[in-house]
Amino acid sequence: MTSDSAPPSVPEASATPGAPADPGASALLALQRATHATLQLLAGELAGLGLTASEINALANLADGRSRTASELGAAVGTRPTTLTGVLDRLEQRGHITRGTRAGDRRSVLVELTASGRQTAETIRRTVTGLERRALRDLSPAQVDGFHAVLLALTKASA
């Protein structure tokens, strides 16, 4: 390919619910488009919280109320430790989390939600659940299971 030629186009996935996707379409590019569209939609719906997408992601992963080590949370949110530190600093300054040490292991930083963090995380959880229900309502359980299988395969391949 010369420097003057255009890059090959990537076929779009089918826009019709329930219709098969174009077999030539890139699953990774479709996932990237869907991720960006979803993040933009969530950012709009959660704008009143005054949080960044990374902060929303961290709180969403803590919404079950379980404390996690910083390492566990970093793996769950897919963030480098240095990036996560800044996110946790901001969430702690806003009073949404506390950081402490785990009994018997002073090297591990344990992240826990505060009362305001639990309330904010619950708002995020409800918003994510609502978006997911709206987006997937026209899909069969088998289609959703297939999507989860693809996500698992991509996760395993990147590990």
Helices and strands as residue ranges (DSSP letters): H 27-45, G 47-49, H 53-62, E 68-69, H 70-77, H 81-93, E 97-102, E 105-113, H 115-136, H 141-158
